[in-house]
């Protein structure tokens, strides 16, 4: 069975490594990674992501969005551009991503910037709802706020809380709203006891696999750019944590991923 990397910054990975796209696609496919979702962080990334994903439209899906870490740079005109892109989207633009809330950087928590974060997040949730697209969500130290916005938005097509790190109770609240939980490299670290226990207990149908490449390196590859092929390392640890067979885990997570983003 194949793998679907549901969260990768392929544009940044290619820029970091200078690896030809065809070579990266080949190594990914050899590792069983047949599909990926490439996510944006700034409006200036949109054209490059569109160009990259257009070369492999059956394998590379993508999402456009405005990431909260870059809230200082975002302008209202960027929301207008996003709205235009979503309204005239090709078949492989399948998400509004990466969007969310960031409370891990103190300088982004001034009253003005926090209000801007909330306004941009709310606006992008509205765009997702209007276009019936799933969202791929960033949440750092902001699970409670994120939950509140999602509960209010009531999206008919939901999405995933990517790279989840937190308690079972926090994750279960998102799952009960209909959202998936993105399982990334954090579970490959033995010290991540709370997140490992969370992923072990959640319903299998609520889980997706991801790399967040070139970020979030898996254990044993620290200091190196993360790559889509390393989703296999996360999968191996997931199989150690779960009671289901590897074949069942692989098949059901593939199904979860394709139904949401493919």
C-alpha atoms as an extended CHARMM CRD file, in Angstrom:
* protein
*
       262  EXT
         1         1  UNK       CA              0.0000000000        0.0000000000        0.0000000000  PROA      1               0.0000000000
         2         2  UNK       CA              1.1340000000        3.5710000000       -0.6560000000  PROA      2               0.0000000000
         3         3  UNK       CA              1.7540000000        6.5680000000        1.6040000000  PROA      3               0.0000000000
         4         4  UNK       CA              0.3330000000       10.0910000000        1.4000000000  PROA      4               0.0000000000
         5         5  UNK       CA              2.4860000000       12.8170000000        2.9910000000  PROA      5               0.0000000000
         6         6  UNK       CA             -0.2920000000       15.2040000000        3.9800000000  PROA      6               0.0000000000
         7         7  UNK       CA              1.9210000000       18.1520000000        4.9430000000  PROA      7               0.0000000000
         8         8  UNK       CA              5.1110000000       19.1550000000        3.1670000000  PROA      8               0.0000000000
         9         9  UNK       CA              6.7740000000       22.4340000000        2.2430000000  PROA      9               0.0000000000
        10        10  UNK       CA              8.2470000000       20.9940000000       -0.9310000000  PROA      10              0.0000000000
        11        11  UNK       CA              9.1250000000       24.4220000000       -2.3080000000  PROA      11              0.0000000000
        12        12  UNK       CA             11.3480000000       25.1490000000        0.6890000000  PROA      12              0.0000000000
        13        13  UNK       CA             12.8490000000       21.6510000000        0.6400000000  PROA      13              0.0000000000
        14        14  UNK       CA             13.8760000000       22.0360000000       -3.0010000000  PROA      14              0.0000000000
        15        15  UNK       CA             15.3290000000       25.4820000000       -2.3150000000  PROA      15              0.0000000000
        16        16  UNK       CA             17.2560000000       24.1630000000        0.6950000000  PROA      16              0.0000000000
        17        17  UNK       CA             18.7090000000       21.0450000000       -0.9340000000  PROA      17              0.0000000000
        18        18  UNK       CA             18.9130000000       22.2040000000       -4.5780000000  PROA      18              0.0000000000
        19        19  UNK       CA             17.7990000000       18.6890000000       -5.4760000000  PROA      19              0.0000000000
        20        20  UNK       CA             16.0380000000       18.3480000000       -8.8530000000  PROA      20              0.0000000000
        21        21  UNK       CA             12.3060000000       17.8100000000       -8.4250000000  PROA      21              0.0000000000
        22        22  UNK       CA             12.3490000000       14.6990000000      -10.6360000000  PROA      22              0.0000000000
        23        23  UNK       CA             14.9780000000       13.1190000000       -8.3810000000  PROA      23              0.0000000000
        24        24  UNK       CA             13.0220000000       13.9270000000       -5.2280000000  PROA      24              0.0000000000
        25        25  UNK       CA              9.8670000000       12.4890000000       -6.7450000000  PROA      25              0.0000000000
        26        26  UNK       CA             11.7130000000        9.3110000000       -7.7030000000  PROA      26              0.0000000000
        27        27  UNK       CA             13.1670000000        8.7570000000       -4.2120000000  PROA      27              0.0000000000
        28        28  UNK       CA              9.7630000000        9.4530000000       -2.6660000000  PROA      28              0.0000000000
        29        29  UNK       CA              7.9690000000        6.9910000000       -4.9320000000  PROA      29              0.0000000000
        30        30  UNK       CA             10.6070000000        4.3350000000       -4.2650000000  PROA      30              0.0000000000
        31        31  UNK       CA              9.7900000000        4.7570000000       -0.5640000000  PROA      31              0.0000000000
        32        32  UNK       CA              6.1000000000        4.2610000000       -1.3430000000  PROA      32              0.0000000000
        33        33  UNK       CA              5.1120000000        7.9300000000       -1.0900000000  PROA      33              0.0000000000
        34        34  UNK       CA              2.6850000000        8.2300000000       -3.9820000000  PROA      34              0.0000000000
        35        35  UNK       CA              0.9520000000       11.4750000000       -3.0530000000  PROA      35              0.0000000000
        36        36  UNK       CA              1.8240000000       14.6560000000       -1.1700000000  PROA      36              0.0000000000
        37        37  UNK       CA              0.0690000000       17.8180000000       -0.1100000000  PROA      37              0.0000000000
        38        38  UNK       CA              2.3260000000       20.8540000000       -0.5860000000  PROA      38              0.0000000000
        39        39  UNK       CA              1.2840000000       23.7450000000        1.6610000000  PROA      39              0.0000000000
        40        40  UNK       CA              2.0000000000       27.4670000000        1.4220000000  PROA      40              0.0000000000
        41        41  UNK       CA              2.9110000000       29.9420000000        4.1440000000  PROA      41              0.0000000000
        42        42  UNK       CA              2.9440000000       33.3190000000        2.3400000000  PROA      42              0.0000000000
        43        43  UNK       CA              1.2730000000       34.8310000000       -0.7230000000  PROA      43              0.0000000000
        44        44  UNK       CA              4.6660000000       35.2050000000       -2.3910000000  PROA      44              0.0000000000
        45        45  UNK       CA              4.9510000000       31.3880000000       -2.3860000000  PROA      45              0.0000000000
        46        46  UNK       CA              1.7650000000       30.7890000000       -4.3570000000  PROA      46              0.0000000000
        47        47  UNK       CA              3.2000000000       30.9930000000       -7.8840000000  PROA      47              0.0000000000
        48        48  UNK       CA              6.1610000000       28.7190000000       -7.1530000000  PROA      48              0.0000000000
        49        49  UNK       CA              3.9660000000       26.0900000000       -5.5090000000  PROA      49              0.0000000000
        50        50  UNK       CA              1.5700000000       26.2140000000       -8.4510000000  PROA      50              0.0000000000
        51        51  UNK       CA              4.4930000000       25.7640000000      -10.8390000000  PROA      51              0.0000000000
        52        52  UNK       CA              5.9720000000       22.7980000000       -8.9270000000  PROA      52              0.0000000000
        53        53  UNK       CA              2.7070000000       20.9400000000       -8.4360000000  PROA      53              0.0000000000
        54        54  UNK       CA              1.5950000000       21.4700000000      -12.0520000000  PROA      54              0.0000000000
        55        55  UNK       CA              4.4750000000       19.2160000000      -13.1410000000  PROA      55              0.0000000000
        56        56  UNK       CA              3.0300000000       16.2310000000      -11.2170000000  PROA      56              0.0000000000
        57        57  UNK       CA             -0.6960000000       16.9990000000      -10.8270000000  PROA      57              0.0000000000
        58        58  UNK       CA             -1.6550000000       13.3880000000      -10.0430000000  PROA      58              0.0000000000
        59        59  UNK       CA              0.9380000000       13.0540000000       -7.2700000000  PROA      59              0.0000000000
        60        60  UNK       CA              1.3010000000       16.5930000000       -5.9300000000  PROA      60              0.0000000000
        61        61  UNK       CA             -1.7710000000       18.2320000000       -4.4570000000  PROA      61              0.0000000000
        62        62  UNK       CA             -1.4580000000       21.6180000000       -2.8430000000  PROA      62              0.0000000000
        63        63  UNK       CA             -3.0030000000       24.0720000000       -0.4470000000  PROA      63              0.0000000000
        64        64  UNK       CA             -2.7440000000       27.8500000000       -0.4020000000  PROA      64              0.0000000000
        65        65  UNK       CA             -2.9330000000       29.8730000000        2.7740000000  PROA      65              0.0000000000
        66        66  UNK       CA             -1.3310000000       32.4650000000        5.0340000000  PROA      66              0.0000000000
        67        67  UNK       CA              0.6170000000       31.0200000000        7.9760000000  PROA      67              0.0000000000
        68        68  UNK       CA              0.3430000000       32.8010000000       11.3570000000  PROA      68              0.0000000000
        69        69  UNK       CA              4.1290000000       32.8490000000       11.8570000000  PROA      69              0.0000000000
        70        70  UNK       CA              4.2890000000       35.3850000000        9.0270000000  PROA      70              0.0000000000
        71        71  UNK       CA              1.4210000000       37.5250000000       10.2990000000  PROA      71              0.0000000000
        72        72  UNK       CA              3.5690000000       40.6820000000       10.2390000000  PROA      72              0.0000000000
        73        73  UNK       CA              4.0590000000       40.3340000000        6.4790000000  PROA      73              0.0000000000
        74        74  UNK       CA              0.4750000000       39.4540000000        5.5500000000  PROA      74              0.0000000000
        75        75  UNK       CA             -1.7750000000       42.1170000000        4.0080000000  PROA      75              0.0000000000
        76        76  UNK       CA             -5.4900000000       42.2530000000        3.2710000000  PROA      76              0.0000000000
        77        77  UNK       CA             -4.5360000000       42.1220000000       -0.4140000000  PROA      77              0.0000000000
        78        78  UNK       CA             -3.0850000000       38.6550000000        0.2580000000  PROA      78              0.0000000000
        79        79  UNK       CA             -6.5150000000       37.4650000000        1.3780000000  PROA      79              0.0000000000
        80        80  UNK       CA             -7.9770000000       38.8630000000       -1.8360000000  PROA      80              0.0000000000
        81        81  UNK       CA             -5.3430000000       37.0100000000       -3.8580000000  PROA      81              0.0000000000
        82        82  UNK       CA             -6.0790000000       33.8040000000       -1.9470000000  PROA      82              0.0000000000
        83        83  UNK       CA             -9.7940000000       34.1980000000       -2.6140000000  PROA      83              0.0000000000
        84        84  UNK       CA             -9.1240000000       34.6050000000       -6.3430000000  PROA      84              0.0000000000
        85        85  UNK       CA             -6.8800000000       31.5390000000       -6.4610000000  PROA      85              0.0000000000
        86        86  UNK       CA             -9.4140000000       29.3940000000       -4.6290000000  PROA      86              0.0000000000
        87        87  UNK       CA            -12.2960000000       30.5210000000       -6.8150000000  PROA      87              0.0000000000
        88        88  UNK       CA            -10.3670000000       29.6070000000       -9.9800000000  PROA      88              0.0000000000
        89        89  UNK       CA             -8.5910000000       26.5470000000       -8.6500000000  PROA      89              0.0000000000
        90        90  UNK       CA             -7.2720000000       23.6060000000      -10.6600000000  PROA      90              0.0000000000
        91        91  UNK       CA             -8.2110000000       20.0640000000       -9.6850000000  PROA      91              0.0000000000
        92        92  UNK       CA             -5.1080000000       19.5080000000       -7.5290000000  PROA      92              0.0000000000
        93        93  UNK       CA             -5.6410000000       22.5840000000       -5.3210000000  PROA      93              0.0000000000
        94        94  UNK       CA             -7.4150000000       20.6720000000       -2.5810000000  PROA      94              0.0000000000
        95        95  UNK       CA             -6.9190000000       22.6090000000        0.6760000000  PROA      95              0.0000000000
        96        96  UNK       CA             -6.6090000000       25.9630000000        2.3930000000  PROA      96              0.0000000000
        97        97  UNK       CA             -3.2030000000       25.6170000000        3.9850000000  PROA      97              0.0000000000
        98        98  UNK       CA             -1.2720000000       26.2770000000        6.0320000000  PROA      98              0.0000000000
        99        99  UNK       CA             -3.4020000000       28.3800000000        8.3340000000  PROA      99              0.0000000000
       100       100  UNK       CA             -3.9580000000       28.5860000000       12.0680000000  PROA      100             0.0000000000
       101       101  UNK       CA             -2.7710000000       30.2580000000       15.2510000000  PROA      101             0.0000000000
       102       102  UNK       CA              0.6810000000       30.7740000000       16.7850000000  PROA      102             0.0000000000
       103       103  UNK       CA              1.2380000000       31.4640000000       20.4830000000  PROA      103             0.0000000000
       104       104  UNK       CA              4.7950000000       30.1840000000       20.7400000000  PROA      104             0.0000000000
       105       105  UNK       CA              6.4580000000       33.4200000000       19.5940000000  PROA      105             0.0000000000
       106       106  UNK       CA              6.0300000000       36.2340000000       22.1550000000  PROA      106             0.0000000000
       107       107  UNK       CA              6.5170000000       39.0440000000       19.6320000000  PROA      107             0.0000000000
       108       108  UNK       CA              3.4530000000       37.8360000000       17.7200000000  PROA      108             0.0000000000
       109       109  UNK       CA              1.2640000000       38.1090000000       20.8210000000  PROA      109             0.0000000000
       110       110  UNK       CA              0.9580000000       41.8750000000       21.1100000000  PROA      110             0.0000000000
       111       111  UNK       CA             -2.7290000000       42.8510000000       21.2100000000  PROA      111             0.0000000000
       112       112  UNK       CA             -2.5050000000       44.1940000000       17.6560000000  PROA      112             0.0000000000
       113       113  UNK       CA             -0.7950000000       41.1400000000       16.1530000000  PROA      113             0.0000000000
       114       114  UNK       CA             -2.9220000000       38.6150000000       18.0430000000  PROA      114             0.0000000000
       115       115  UNK       CA             -6.0350000000       40.3680000000       16.7800000000  PROA      115             0.0000000000
       116       116  UNK       CA             -4.5840000000       40.2550000000       13.2580000000  PROA      116             0.0000000000
       117       117  UNK       CA             -3.8400000000       36.5290000000       13.6480000000  PROA      117             0.0000000000
       118       118  UNK       CA             -7.4280000000       35.8890000000       14.6910000000  PROA      118             0.0000000000
       119       119  UNK       CA             -8.8750000000       38.0170000000       11.8930000000  PROA      119             0.0000000000
       120       120  UNK       CA             -6.7720000000       36.3460000000        9.2000000000  PROA      120             0.0000000000
       121       121  UNK       CA             -7.5630000000       32.8920000000       10.5570000000  PROA      121             0.0000000000
       122       122  UNK       CA            -11.2830000000       33.6200000000       10.6520000000  PROA      122             0.0000000000
       123       123  UNK       CA            -11.1850000000       35.0410000000        7.1210000000  PROA      123             0.0000000000
       124       124  UNK       CA             -9.4180000000       31.9470000000        5.7990000000  PROA      124             0.0000000000
       125       125  UNK       CA            -11.8560000000       29.6220000000        7.5320000000  PROA      125             0.0000000000
       126       126  UNK       CA            -14.6180000000       31.5340000000        5.7620000000  PROA      126             0.0000000000
       127       127  UNK       CA            -12.8530000000       31.0720000000        2.4170000000  PROA      127             0.0000000000
       128       128  UNK       CA            -12.4990000000       27.3520000000        3.0850000000  PROA      128             0.0000000000
       129       129  UNK       CA            -16.1830000000       27.1260000000        3.9350000000  PROA      129             0.0000000000
       130       130  UNK       CA            -17.2490000000       29.0830000000        0.8520000000  PROA      130             0.0000000000
       131       131  UNK       CA            -15.1420000000       26.8660000000       -1.4150000000  PROA      131             0.0000000000
       132       132  UNK       CA            -15.9160000000       23.6270000000        0.4630000000  PROA      132             0.0000000000
       133       133  UNK       CA            -12.2210000000       22.8760000000        0.9150000000  PROA      133             0.0000000000
       134       134  UNK       CA            -10.5270000000       21.2230000000        3.9130000000  PROA      134             0.0000000000
       135       135  UNK       CA             -8.0580000000       23.1440000000        6.0570000000  PROA      135             0.0000000000
       136       136  UNK       CA             -4.5670000000       22.1020000000        7.1420000000  PROA      136             0.0000000000
       137       137  UNK       CA             -4.0360000000       23.6980000000       10.5290000000  PROA      137             0.0000000000
       138       138  UNK       CA             -1.0790000000       25.0590000000       12.4810000000  PROA      138             0.0000000000
       139       139  UNK       CA             -1.5390000000       25.2160000000       16.2470000000  PROA      139             0.0000000000
       140       140  UNK       CA              1.2770000000       25.9920000000       18.6570000000  PROA      140             0.0000000000
       141       141  UNK       CA              0.3010000000       26.6000000000       22.2750000000  PROA      141             0.0000000000
       142       142  UNK       CA             -3.1080000000       27.5780000000       20.9180000000  PROA      142             0.0000000000
       143       143  UNK       CA             -5.2630000000       24.4320000000       20.9530000000  PROA      143             0.0000000000
       144       144  UNK       CA             -8.0050000000       26.0480000000       23.0570000000  PROA      144             0.0000000000
       145       145  UNK       CA             -8.2520000000       29.1050000000       20.7960000000  PROA      145             0.0000000000
       146       146  UNK       CA             -8.1220000000       26.9690000000       17.6660000000  PROA      146             0.0000000000
       147       147  UNK       CA            -10.9150000000       24.7550000000       18.9530000000  PROA      147             0.0000000000
       148       148  UNK       CA            -13.0810000000       27.7840000000       19.6960000000  PROA      148             0.0000000000
       149       149  UNK       CA            -12.6790000000       29.1440000000       16.1480000000  PROA      149             0.0000000000
       150       150  UNK       CA            -13.3300000000       25.7570000000       14.5500000000  PROA      150             0.0000000000
       151       151  UNK       CA            -16.4240000000       25.1310000000       16.6410000000  PROA      151             0.0000000000
       152       152  UNK       CA            -17.8080000000       28.5260000000       15.6340000000  PROA      152             0.0000000000
       153       153  UNK       CA            -16.9300000000       28.0970000000       11.9490000000  PROA      153             0.0000000000
       154       154  UNK       CA            -18.7460000000       24.7490000000       11.6010000000  PROA      154             0.0000000000
       155       155  UNK       CA            -17.0320000000       23.7800000000        8.3580000000  PROA      155             0.0000000000
       156       156  UNK       CA            -18.9010000000       21.1270000000        6.3900000000  PROA      156             0.0000000000
       157       157  UNK       CA            -15.5580000000       19.9150000000        5.0100000000  PROA      157             0.0000000000
       158       158  UNK       CA            -13.1850000000       19.8740000000        7.9710000000  PROA      158             0.0000000000
       159       159  UNK       CA             -9.4420000000       19.1790000000        7.8140000000  PROA      159             0.0000000000
       160       160  UNK       CA             -6.4750000000       18.2380000000        9.9620000000  PROA      160             0.0000000000
       161       161  UNK       CA             -4.6030000000       19.6580000000       12.9380000000  PROA      161             0.0000000000
       162       162  UNK       CA             -1.1360000000       19.1040000000       11.5450000000  PROA      162             0.0000000000
       163       163  UNK       CA              1.9310000000       17.9120000000       13.4490000000  PROA      163             0.0000000000
       164       164  UNK       CA             -0.1310000000       17.4030000000       16.5640000000  PROA      164             0.0000000000
       165       165  UNK       CA              1.5940000000       17.5380000000       19.9290000000  PROA      165             0.0000000000
       166       166  UNK       CA             -0.5390000000       17.4330000000       23.0220000000  PROA      166             0.0000000000
       167       167  UNK       CA             -2.8240000000       15.4230000000       25.2560000000  PROA      167             0.0000000000
       168       168  UNK       CA             -5.4530000000       12.8650000000       24.3330000000  PROA      168             0.0000000000
       169       169  UNK       CA             -8.1620000000       15.1360000000       25.7160000000  PROA      169             0.0000000000
       170       170  UNK       CA             -7.0380000000       18.0200000000       23.4790000000  PROA      170             0.0000000000
       171       171  UNK       CA             -6.8750000000       15.8110000000       20.3960000000  PROA      171             0.0000000000
       172       172  UNK       CA            -10.2070000000       14.1300000000       21.1050000000  PROA      172             0.0000000000
       173       173  UNK       CA            -11.9850000000       17.4940000000       21.1300000000  PROA      173             0.0000000000
       174       174  UNK       CA            -10.7890000000       18.1480000000       17.5660000000  PROA      174             0.0000000000
       175       175  UNK       CA            -11.7010000000       14.6150000000       16.5040000000  PROA      175             0.0000000000
       176       176  UNK       CA            -15.1840000000       15.0490000000       17.9660000000  PROA      176             0.0000000000
       177       177  UNK       CA            -15.5720000000       18.1290000000       15.7330000000  PROA      177             0.0000000000
       178       178  UNK       CA            -14.7360000000       15.9450000000       12.7320000000  PROA      178             0.0000000000
       179       179  UNK       CA            -11.0730000000       16.8930000000       12.3110000000  PROA      179             0.0000000000
       180       180  UNK       CA             -8.1530000000       14.5710000000       11.6540000000  PROA      180             0.0000000000
       181       181  UNK       CA             -4.9010000000       14.5660000000       13.6220000000  PROA      181             0.0000000000
       182       182  UNK       CA             -1.6150000000       14.8380000000       11.7190000000  PROA      182             0.0000000000
       183       183  UNK       CA              0.9970000000       12.3470000000       12.9260000000  PROA      183             0.0000000000
       184       184  UNK       CA              4.5280000000       13.5910000000       12.3340000000  PROA      184             0.0000000000
       185       185  UNK       CA              8.0990000000       12.9460000000       13.3580000000  PROA      185             0.0000000000
       186       186  UNK       CA              7.5400000000       13.9220000000       16.9830000000  PROA      186             0.0000000000
       187       187  UNK       CA              6.3590000000       10.3710000000       17.7740000000  PROA      187             0.0000000000
       188       188  UNK       CA              9.7520000000        8.9710000000       16.7050000000  PROA      188             0.0000000000
       189       189  UNK       CA             11.2630000000       10.5290000000       19.8430000000  PROA      189             0.0000000000
       190       190  UNK       CA             10.9630000000        8.4010000000       22.9860000000  PROA      190             0.0000000000
       191       191  UNK       CA             10.6560000000       11.5130000000       25.1600000000  PROA      191             0.0000000000
       192       192  UNK       CA              7.3490000000       12.4640000000       23.4740000000  PROA      192             0.0000000000
       193       193  UNK       CA              5.3880000000       10.2830000000       25.8930000000  PROA      193             0.0000000000
       194       194  UNK       CA              2.2280000000       12.3850000000       26.0060000000  PROA      194             0.0000000000
       195       195  UNK       CA              1.8800000000       12.6570000000       22.2310000000  PROA      195             0.0000000000
       196       196  UNK       CA              2.7220000000        8.9760000000       21.7300000000  PROA      196             0.0000000000
       197       197  UNK       CA              0.0200000000        7.9740000000       24.1940000000  PROA      197             0.0000000000
       198       198  UNK       CA             -2.4300000000       10.2820000000       22.4280000000  PROA      198             0.0000000000
       199       199  UNK       CA             -1.7470000000        8.7570000000       19.0070000000  PROA      199             0.0000000000
       200       200  UNK       CA             -1.9790000000        5.2720000000       20.4960000000  PROA      200             0.0000000000
       201       201  UNK       CA             -5.4810000000        5.9240000000       21.8800000000  PROA      201             0.0000000000
       202       202  UNK       CA             -7.1650000000        7.9060000000       19.1030000000  PROA      202             0.0000000000
       203       203  UNK       CA             -9.3950000000        6.1660000000       16.5340000000  PROA      203             0.0000000000
       204       204  UNK       CA             -7.3160000000        5.0260000000       13.5700000000  PROA      204             0.0000000000
       205       205  UNK       CA             -9.7460000000        6.7230000000       11.1890000000  PROA      205             0.0000000000
       206       206  UNK       CA             -8.8100000000       10.0740000000       12.7430000000  PROA      206             0.0000000000
       207       207  UNK       CA             -5.1150000000        9.8510000000       11.8240000000  PROA      207             0.0000000000
       208       208  UNK       CA             -3.0470000000       11.0900000000        8.8740000000  PROA      208             0.0000000000
       209       209  UNK       CA              0.7040000000       10.8130000000        8.2370000000  PROA      209             0.0000000000
       210       210  UNK       CA              2.9470000000       13.7780000000        7.4290000000  PROA      210             0.0000000000
       211       211  UNK       CA              6.5380000000       14.9800000000        7.4360000000  PROA      211             0.0000000000
       212       212  UNK       CA              6.3530000000       18.8160000000        7.5140000000  PROA      212             0.0000000000
       213       213  UNK       CA              9.5210000000       18.5820000000        5.4160000000  PROA      213             0.0000000000
       214       214  UNK       CA             12.0350000000       20.1720000000        5.4550000000  PROA      214             0.0000000000
       215       215  UNK       CA             11.1310000000       20.7200000000        9.1270000000  PROA      215             0.0000000000
       216       216  UNK       CA             10.3770000000       18.3220000000       12.0090000000  PROA      216             0.0000000000
       217       217  UNK       CA             13.1740000000       15.7750000000       11.3820000000  PROA      217             0.0000000000
       218       218  UNK       CA             12.5430000000       12.2400000000       12.5680000000  PROA      218             0.0000000000
       219       219  UNK       CA             14.7490000000       10.6240000000       15.2030000000  PROA      219             0.0000000000
       220       220  UNK       CA             18.1160000000        9.5940000000       13.8060000000  PROA      220             0.0000000000
       221       221  UNK       CA             18.1030000000       12.3070000000       11.1490000000  PROA      221             0.0000000000
       222       222  UNK       CA             18.4140000000       15.3910000000       13.3320000000  PROA      222             0.0000000000
       223       223  UNK       CA             20.2510000000       18.2700000000       11.6960000000  PROA      223             0.0000000000
       224       224  UNK       CA             19.2130000000       17.1680000000        8.2020000000  PROA      224             0.0000000000
       225       225  UNK       CA             16.3560000000       18.5350000000        6.0980000000  PROA      225             0.0000000000
       226       226  UNK       CA             13.3570000000       16.2790000000        6.5340000000  PROA      226             0.0000000000
       227       227  UNK       CA             12.0900000000       14.5690000000        3.3750000000  PROA      227             0.0000000000
       228       228  UNK       CA              8.7890000000       12.9980000000        2.2500000000  PROA      228             0.0000000000
       229       229  UNK       CA             10.4580000000        9.5750000000        2.0480000000  PROA      229             0.0000000000
       230       230  UNK       CA             10.9140000000        9.6500000000        5.8400000000  PROA      230             0.0000000000
       231       231  UNK       CA              7.1990000000        9.3450000000        6.3980000000  PROA      231             0.0000000000
       232       232  UNK       CA              8.0600000000        5.6370000000        6.5300000000  PROA      232             0.0000000000
       233       233  UNK       CA             10.0330000000        6.1690000000        9.7460000000  PROA      233             0.0000000000
       234       234  UNK       CA              7.0050000000        7.7370000000       11.3950000000  PROA      234             0.0000000000
       235       235  UNK       CA              4.8110000000        4.9330000000       10.0640000000  PROA      235             0.0000000000
       236       236  UNK       CA              7.0960000000        2.3050000000       11.6330000000  PROA      236             0.0000000000
       237       237  UNK       CA              6.7870000000        3.9210000000       15.0620000000  PROA      237             0.0000000000
       238       238  UNK       CA              3.0400000000        4.3130000000       14.5980000000  PROA      238             0.0000000000
       239       239  UNK       CA              2.7980000000        0.5660000000       13.9880000000  PROA      239             0.0000000000
       240       240  UNK       CA              4.6990000000       -0.0730000000       17.2290000000  PROA      240             0.0000000000
       241       241  UNK       CA              2.2310000000        2.0910000000       19.1390000000  PROA      241             0.0000000000
       242       242  UNK       CA             -0.9800000000        0.7400000000       17.6360000000  PROA      242             0.0000000000
       243       243  UNK       CA             -2.7620000000       -2.5920000000       18.1190000000  PROA      243             0.0000000000
       244       244  UNK       CA             -3.8180000000       -2.9100000000       14.4600000000  PROA      244             0.0000000000
       245       245  UNK       CA             -1.6740000000       -4.7010000000       11.8760000000  PROA      245             0.0000000000
       246       246  UNK       CA              0.6990000000       -2.6120000000        9.7160000000  PROA      246             0.0000000000
       247       247  UNK       CA             -1.3380000000       -3.4760000000        6.6220000000  PROA      247             0.0000000000
       248       248  UNK       CA             -4.5370000000       -2.2320000000        8.2170000000  PROA      248             0.0000000000
       249       249  UNK       CA             -2.8860000000        0.9470000000        9.4990000000  PROA      249             0.0000000000
       250       250  UNK       CA             -1.3950000000        1.7060000000        6.0950000000  PROA      250             0.0000000000
       251       251  UNK       CA             -4.6220000000        1.0430000000        4.1970000000  PROA      251             0.0000000000
       252       252  UNK       CA             -6.8920000000        3.0160000000        6.4930000000  PROA      252             0.0000000000
       253       253  UNK       CA             -4.5970000000        6.0260000000        6.7830000000  PROA      253             0.0000000000
       254       254  UNK       CA             -4.2410000000        6.0850000000        2.9990000000  PROA      254             0.0000000000
       255       255  UNK       CA             -8.0270000000        6.0850000000        2.7530000000  PROA      255             0.0000000000
       256       256  UNK       CA             -8.3280000000        8.8630000000        5.3370000000  PROA      256             0.0000000000
       257       257  UNK       CA             -5.8220000000       10.9760000000        3.3980000000  PROA      257             0.0000000000
       258       258  UNK       CA             -7.2770000000       10.5030000000       -0.0700000000  PROA      258             0.0000000000
       259       259  UNK       CA            -10.8110000000       11.2070000000        1.0980000000  PROA      259             0.0000000000
       260       260  UNK       CA             -9.7250000000       14.5010000000        2.6560000000  PROA      260             0.0000000000
       261       261  UNK       CA             -7.0820000000       15.8680000000        0.2860000000  PROA      261             0.0000000000
       262       262  UNK       CA             -6.9820000000       13.6420000000       -2.8000000000  PROA      262             0.0000000000
